[in-house]
Amino acid sequence: MTNEAMILDPRVNAFRPDLADASLQVVVKAERYVEPMPRQCVRSVVPLLAEPKPDARRISEIRYGEFLKVVEERADGFAWVQNCSDHYVGYIKNDGALSEEIASLSNRIIVLHAFVYAEPDIKAPVLDRLTLGSFVRVGREVGNFIELANGGYIFARQVAPTELSIMPDYVFTAGRMLGVPYLWGGRTPLGLDCSGLVQLVLDMAGYEVPRDSDQQREAFGQPLPALWTDVVWKRGDIVFFSGHVGIMTGYDHIIHASAHDMFVVAEPLANVVERGNAIIAMGRP
């Protein structure tokens, strides 16, 4: 591995000693280079794992409709992939989760959860459950439902054209997540970690945001202008701690996915600091 490779973040660059994305050939040394294969996720939520093992640690997730680059397809059913949304790299169990047919990102889910029904009827069997921000391609309207290109029906008012799905008030969107369980690696309303919450609500507001809190701090964090108690905190300020991140709802409260409470909670910023979480930066996207 070259000196340049030493500074590449393996979280967002697909390279190993034995295999690497061909686009990295000039900066990393590997036994073999490949051109990744484009695929699209057709499952509600697919765990992205640290290793190609069923009991491996979840490091992130792939949402329905997201594009991926498949660097390696393994005989054991796992695939080594890179999410094109935030460039995160990991392994998934590809048991029909990926499609070679790439659909356009014409619409997005705008509710926390949207059930996919077998028929255009609320009493029909449920095939899947899509989450906020998932991309879908829709077909014909059938009464109050819209048919999905990949099969099934969703309630029409739970989806909107991508260009009309922007939710600019990301603090309000974060408030919709109150009570969502904490999940390490989670980035959907089924379960969120701290940076997953920030990434999701800013994504819905139209911002491209990295996956992890340190990456987010690098992207738009700034040093504190004063002691945190002297900062005039404003609604929408992003607060960075060591290994943690949250969003100010006003001058003294923060909303965050709390591993202390194990769900998304709003509480006084002072309470978070008193638990030993030192504030190291602040910012806005």
C-alpha positions as a printed NumPy array, in Angstrom:
array([[  0.   ,   0.   ,   0.   ],
       [  1.362,   3.396,  -0.968],
       [  1.815,   6.364,   1.353],
       [ -1.207,   7.96 ,  -0.318],
       [ -3.313,   4.915,   0.563],
       [ -2.415,   5.326,   4.211],
       [ -4.437,   8.541,   4.337],
       [ -7.446,   7.191,   2.448],
       [-10.383,   6.495,   4.732],
       [-11.358,   2.828,   4.266],
       [-14.881,   3.684,   5.384],
       [-15.462,   5.525,   2.117],
       [-12.874,   3.954,  -0.204],
       [-13.155,   0.344,  -1.343],
       [ -9.698,  -1.158,  -1.03 ],
       [ -8.122,  -4.188,   0.63 ],
       [ -4.664,  -5.751,   0.148],
       [ -6.191,  -8.344,  -2.193],
       [ -8.795,  -6.229,  -4.008],
       [ -9.626,  -2.614,  -4.788],
       [-11.935,  -0.46 ,  -6.847],
       [-10.202,   0.216, -10.177],
       [-10.711,   3.96 ,  -9.672],
       [ -8.167,   3.768,  -6.805],
       [ -5.469,   2.053,  -8.852],
       [ -3.194,   5.089,  -8.923],
       [ -3.247,   5.531,  -5.142],
       [ -3.474,   2.047,  -3.61 ],
       [ -1.614,  -1.183,  -4.116],
       [ -3.732,  -4.322,  -4.352],
       [ -3.388,  -7.768,  -5.87 ],
       [ -6.348,  -7.121,  -8.148],
       [ -8.435,  -4.184,  -9.344],
       [-12.018,  -4.423, -10.58 ],
       [-14.617,  -2.162, -12.127],
       [-17.556,  -2.184,  -9.674],
       [-20.956,  -3.327, -10.913],
       [-23.898,  -0.909, -10.458],
       [-26.846,  -2.258,  -8.488],
       [-29.912,  -0.877,  -6.743],
       [-31.33 ,  -1.899,  -3.385],
       [-34.854,  -3.35 ,  -3.583],
       [-35.303,  -4.209,   0.098],
       [-36.608,  -1.856,   2.767],
       [-33.446,  -1.783,   4.89 ],
       [-30.303,  -3.88 ,   4.4  ],
       [-27.644,  -3.929,   7.129],
       [-24.151,  -2.921,   6.013],
       [-21.698,  -5.079,   7.936],
       [-18.052,  -4.761,   8.958],
       [-17.269,  -8.315,   7.838],
       [-18.833, -10.927,   5.546],
       [-20.361, -12.843,   8.446],
       [-23.995, -13.092,   9.628],
       [-22.993, -12.051,  13.164],
       [-20.723,  -9.182,  12.079],
       [-21.16 ,  -5.68 ,  13.504],
       [-23.634,  -3.407,  11.711],
       [-21.77 ,  -0.278,  10.596],
       [-24.503,   1.358,   8.494],
       [-27.531,   0.533,   6.376],
       [-28.698,   0.622,   2.768],
       [-32.189,   1.992,   2.115],
       [-34.618,   0.937,  -0.586],
       [-33.805,   2.615,  -3.894],
       [-30.22 ,   3.56 ,  -3.105],
       [-27.543,   2.869,  -5.702],
       [-24.531,   0.749,  -4.864],
       [-21.254,  -0.21 ,  -6.432],
       [-20.626,  -3.931,  -5.996],
       [-16.885,  -4.516,  -5.823],
       [-17.029,  -8.219,  -4.98 ],
       [-19.697, -10.92 ,  -5.101],
       [-18.7  , -13.841,  -2.906],
       [-19.619, -17.518,  -3.115],
       [-21.031, -17.383,   0.428],
       [-23.747, -14.94 ,  -0.647],
       [-22.119, -11.81 ,   0.72 ],
       [-21.184,  -8.821,  -1.407],
       [-18.597,  -6.118,  -0.761],
       [-20.285,  -2.857,  -1.723],
       [-20.092,   0.908,  -1.603],
       [-23.214,   3.004,  -1.063],
       [-23.298,   5.722,  -3.702],
       [-25.324,   8.016,  -1.41 ],
       [-22.665,   8.518,   1.271],
       [-19.829,   6.367,  -0.16 ],
       [-19.814,   4.064,   2.865],
       [-18.154,   0.676,   2.285],
       [-19.102,  -2.649,   3.836],
       [-20.582,  -6.086,   3.313],
       [-24.192,  -7.078,   2.778],
       [-25.947, -10.418,   2.549],
       [-27.255, -10.359,  -1.011],
       [-30.275, -12.632,  -0.76 ],
       [-32.222, -10.842,  -3.462],
       [-31.619,  -7.402,  -1.961],
       [-29.946,  -5.982,  -5.073],
       [-31.285,  -5.541,  -8.572],
       [-29.354,  -5.225, -11.816],
       [-32.207,  -3.114, -13.214],
       [-31.503,   0.504, -12.242],
       [-34.697,   2.519, -11.777],
       [-34.795,   6.302, -11.854],
       [-35.013,   8.169,  -8.553],
       [-38.301,   9.819,  -9.468],
       [-40.068,   9.747,  -6.091],
       [-39.307,   9.544,  -2.367],
       [-41.158,   8.306,   0.682],
       [-42.184,  11.328,   2.792],
       [-43.614,   9.562,   5.862],
       [-41.685,   7.7  ,   8.556],
       [-42.961,   4.333,   7.348],
       [-44.93 ,   3.333,   4.252],
       [-46.359,  -0.156,   3.907],
       [-46.157,  -1.913,   0.566],
       [-49.356,  -3.872,  -0.036],
       [-49.858,  -6.828,  -2.349],
       [-53.006,  -5.165,  -3.714],
       [-54.347,  -1.577,  -3.691],
       [-56.258,  -2.274,  -0.5  ],
       [-55.356,  -1.462,   3.129],
       [-56.562,  -4.937,   4.109],
       [-54.262,  -6.678,   1.622],
       [-51.139,  -8.541,   2.802],
       [-48.134,  -6.339,   3.536],
       [-45.088,  -7.137,   1.39 ],
       [-42.583,  -4.657,   2.83 ],
       [-42.234,  -1.432,   4.795],
       [-40.335,   1.474,   3.265],
       [-38.898,   4.308,   5.321],
       [-38.528,   8.08 ,   5.094],
       [-36.239,   9.108,   2.247],
       [-36.383,   5.832,   0.333],
       [-36.401,   6.303,  -3.427],
       [-39.101,   4.579,  -5.461],
       [-40.207,   4.412,  -9.074],
       [-43.959,   4.523,  -9.399],
       [-46.416,   3.494, -12.083],
       [-50.146,   3.847, -12.455],
       [-52.497,   5.217,  -9.838],
       [-55.202,   2.87 ,  -8.6  ],
       [-57.682,   4.741,  -6.45 ],
       [-55.795,   6.069,  -3.413],
       [-52.771,   3.899,  -4.193],
       [-49.794,   4.012,  -6.538],
       [-48.242,   0.901,  -8.008],
       [-44.506,   0.476,  -7.515],
       [-42.371,  -0.46 , -10.505],
       [-40.855,  -3.325,  -8.5  ],
       [-44.245,  -4.624,  -7.426],
       [-46.771,  -3.805,  -4.736],
       [-48.781,  -0.713,  -3.906],
       [-48.294,   2.206,  -1.516],
       [-50.725,   4.86 ,  -0.36 ],
       [-50.384,   7.746,  -2.811],
       [-50.053,  10.535,  -0.236],
       [-47.044,   8.822,   1.344],
       [-44.829,   9.511,  -1.664],
       [-43.854,  12.666,  -3.567],
       [-41.737,  13.521,  -6.595],
       [-38.104,  13.798,  -5.545],
       [-37.89 ,  17.495,  -6.396],
       [-40.938,  18.194,  -4.179],
       [-39.903,  15.999,  -1.254],
       [-37.479,  18.481,   0.339],
       [-38.188,  19.151,   4.026],
       [-36.109,  22.285,   4.725],
       [-36.897,  22.473,   8.448],
       [-34.559,  19.711,   9.58 ],
       [-35.163,  20.449,  13.254],
       [-38.87 ,  19.745,  12.739],
       [-37.992,  16.54 ,  10.861],
       [-35.722,  15.505,  13.733],
       [-38.637,  16.083,  16.086],
       [-40.637,  13.529,  14.133],
       [-38.003,  10.968,  15.179],
       [-38.566,  11.383,  18.928],
       [-38.879,   7.945,  20.482],
       [-37.247,   6.091,  17.59 ],
       [-35.026,   3.381,  19.141],
       [-31.276,   3.843,  19.199],
       [-29.575,   1.419,  16.813],
       [-25.84 ,   1.333,  16.213],
       [-25.402,   1.755,  12.449],
       [-29.053,   2.737,  11.992],
       [-30.011,   5.427,   9.513],
       [-33.799,   4.996,   9.156],
       [-36.817,   5.673,  11.392],
       [-36.77 ,   1.974,  12.294],
       [-33.625,   2.706,  14.343],
       [-31.039,   5.473,  14.383],
       [-27.628,   6.213,  15.78 ],
       [-26.567,   9.788,  16.465],
       [-24.949,  10.508,  13.112],
       [-27.651,   8.54 ,  11.295],
       [-30.266,  10.926,  12.684],
       [-28.289,  13.981,  11.576],
       [-27.589,  12.477,   8.169],
       [-31.233,  11.534,   7.548],
       [-32.831,  14.842,   8.503],
       [-30.236,  16.884,   6.626],
       [-30.601,  14.597,   3.615],
       [-34.348,  15.276,   3.615],
       [-33.527,  19.001,   3.782],
       [-31.469,  18.711,   0.598],
       [-27.936,  18.43 ,   1.982],
       [-25.379,  15.754,   1.158],
       [-23.993,  14.65 ,   4.505],
       [-21.328,  12.055,   5.378],
       [-22.227,   9.031,   7.474],
       [-20.207,   9.283,  10.701],
       [-20.038,  12.106,  13.238],
       [-16.312,  12.763,  12.739],
       [-16.865,  12.965,   8.977],
       [-19.75 ,  15.366,   9.528],
       [-17.582,  17.506,  11.807],
       [-14.868,  17.558,   9.144],
       [-17.435,  18.578,   6.515],
       [-19.088,  21.513,   8.296],
       [-17.947,  21.755,  11.909],
       [-16.173,  24.804,  13.315],
       [-14.342,  25.429,  16.605],
       [-16.458,  26.927,  19.369],
       [-16.141,  30.744,  19.467],
       [-16.293,  30.679,  23.279],
       [-16.916,  28.329,  26.191],
       [-19.994,  26.28 ,  25.376],
       [-21.88 ,  27.975,  28.211],
       [-21.205,  31.363,  26.595],
       [-22.224,  30.348,  23.075],
       [-25.522,  31.814,  21.899],
       [-26.973,  28.569,  20.613],
       [-29.553,  28.81 ,  17.835],
       [-32.183,  26.452,  16.545],
       [-30.558,  24.235,  13.934],
       [-26.996,  24.411,  15.247],
       [-25.234,  21.052,  14.976],
       [-23.319,  20.188,  18.158],
       [-20.307,  17.892,  17.936],
       [-19.02 ,  15.963,  20.913],
       [-16.22 ,  13.397,  20.945],
       [-17.9  ,  10.509,  19.126],
       [-21.374,  12.027,  19.255],
       [-23.534,  14.615,  17.484],
       [-26.913,  16.287,  17.93 ],
       [-29.085,  19.211,  16.815],
       [-30.095,  22.221,  18.887],
       [-33.852,  22.813,  19.058],
       [-33.365,  26.231,  20.64 ],
       [-30.962,  28.046,  22.9  ],
       [-30.652,  25.283,  25.517],
       [-32.132,  21.963,  24.305],
       [-30.696,  19.35 ,  21.979],
       [-32.315,  16.488,  20.075],
       [-30.15 ,  13.449,  19.516],
       [-30.13 ,   9.668,  19.218],
       [-28.938,   8.886,  22.708],
       [-27.103,   5.683,  23.599],
       [-27.716,   6.702,  27.226],
       [-31.51 ,   6.614,  26.843],
       [-31.503,   4.205,  23.866],
       [-33.889,   6.296,  21.793],
       [-34.109,   9.704,  20.116],
       [-34.652,  12.249,  22.861],
       [-34.793,  16.016,  23.393],
       [-33.161,  17.244,  26.59 ],
       [-31.159,  20.165,  27.991],
       [-27.706,  20.442,  26.426],
       [-26.295,  20.793,  29.941],
       [-27.509,  17.282,  30.81 ],
       [-25.52 ,  15.78 ,  27.936],
       [-22.374,  17.656,  28.957],
       [-22.796,  16.638,  32.602],
       [-22.67 ,  12.987,  31.541],
       [-19.089,  13.553,  30.401],
       [-19.671,  14.521,  26.768],
       [-17.327,  17.409,  25.988],
       [-18.423,  19.711,  23.152],
       [-15.617,  20.002,  20.601],
       [-17.237,  21.835,  17.663],
       [-20.424,  23.314,  16.258],
       [-21.674,  24.079,  12.78 ],
       [-24.395,  24.222,  10.166],
       [-24.615,  22.36 ,   6.862]])
